[in-house]
């Protein structure tokens, strides 16, 4: 009968371990990183003071090279894509006039930069739903003339990539 109490003790130890592991898992499921929640709150509060400026609709046709290491051969039919999107930028309300004035003065340059960036991008970059390459190039272009952080974010909407 000595055997039964030791088996019960082992069973109790395993049960206790299982309860501890289960309670730890439950505790982890409910945990949230407070820093990221704080950052999201700060970002959402900042966005309340942002103004949206419409930069227009863009339709850019791009020849795609069959070999990404060289330019497309213009003597042959090449696969093409067309990228369509609506572009906006977000700025602090106090900078809205300044940015609008800059965009009015340099609208042609801005459009050229957008088209140039699209045409030099790879198919992978154009297919990116966030259009990070174009966003990054536009940020670099505007920061060169206006200073860092004036335009808070470029926003793309109604993005369509067509192959033909």
N, C-alpha and C positions, 0 to 999 in steps of 0.2 A: 504494500500500500504506500510505500515511500515514493513510488514512481508517480503516482497521481498528483501529489502536491508540487513536485518539480515541473511537471508538464503544465500545470495550471500557472505557475510562476512565469514560465517561458511564454505562455499564451498571453498573460497579462502584460508582459514586457513588450511583446509584438503589438498588442492592441494599443498600448500607450504610445509606442512609436508611431503607429499609423494615425492616431488621433493628433499627435503633434505635427506630423507632416501635413495632414489634411488642413489643420487650422492655419499652418504657415502658408499653404497655397491659397486659402480663402483670404488671408490677410493681404497677400501680394496682389490678388486680383482687384482689390479695392484701392490699392495705392495709386497715387497720381503724382507726377513730378511737379512740385509746387512752383519751381522756377519757370517751367514752360507755361504753366497757367498764368503766372504773373506777367510773363512776356507777352502772351496773347492778350491779356487785359490791357497792357500798356499800348500795344499795337492797335487794338480796337479803339482805345481812347484817342490815340494820335490820329487815326483815320477820320474821326469826327471833325477834325480841323482841316481836313484835306479837301481841296477842290479838284474836280475832274475837268480836264480840258480835252476836247475832241480833236484828234489829229487827222481824222478822215479814214476813208476806206482805201485799201490797197489791193491791187490785183497785179501780181508779178509773175511773169512767165520765165522759166529757167530751163536751159538745156542741161541735161545731166550727162556727164562723161561716162562712157562705158568702163573706163579705168580711172579711179579716183585720183591717180597720181598725175594725170595730164588733163589738159583742157579738151572740151568737146571738139570733134572734127566737124567744121561747118560745111564741108563739101558733101557730107553724107547725112541722111535722115537720122536724127538722134531722138532718143526718148526725151520727152519734155514733161515738166510738171508746171502747174500753175498754183500759186499760193494766194488765197483770198482771205483778208481779215480786216477787221475794224480796229483802229488803234486809238487809245486814249492814254493820257498821262495824269498821274496824281501828284499834286503839289500842295504845299502849305497855303492856306488861304491868303496869308500876307504876301506870298510870292506869285500869286495868280496873275496879276497885271504884268509883272516883269517877265514871266515865262510866256504869256500871250504875246507880248511885244516882241520878244526874241523869236517866237515861232512865226509871227507875221513877217518879220524882216528876213528870216532865213528859211522860209517854207520850201523853196526850191532845193536848197542845200540839204535840208532834212529829208525830203523825198528822195533825192539822189542817194543819200547815205543809206536809206532803207532799202532801195532797189539794189544798190551795189552790194550790200550785206547779203541780201537774199540770193543774188546771182552768184556770189562767191561761196555760198554755203553748200555743204554736202546734202545729199538726200536724207541722211540720218538727222542732220540738224533741222532741215525743213519739216521733217515728220515729227519732230519733238512737240508734244502738245503744249508745252510751256514756252516754246520758241526762245529758249534761253540764250542762244547765240545772238539772235537779233536784238533781244532785250539788252544784253551785255554791250554790244556794239553801239546801240543807241545811247546807252548810259555814258559810255566813253566819249562819244561825239558831243553830247550836250554838256557834260562836265568840263570838257576842254574850253568851251565858250562861256558857260554860266557859273561854273564853280561846282564843287562837290556837294551833293545832297539837296540841291534845289529841286530837282525832279525826284520825287520819292519812289515812284514806281511807274513802269509802263505796263499797260493792261491791254491784252489782245482779246477780242471777242469775235464770234462768228467765224472762227478759223476753219478753212476748208483747203485741203490739199488734193488737187486733181492730177491724175497721170493721163497723158495722152501721147 
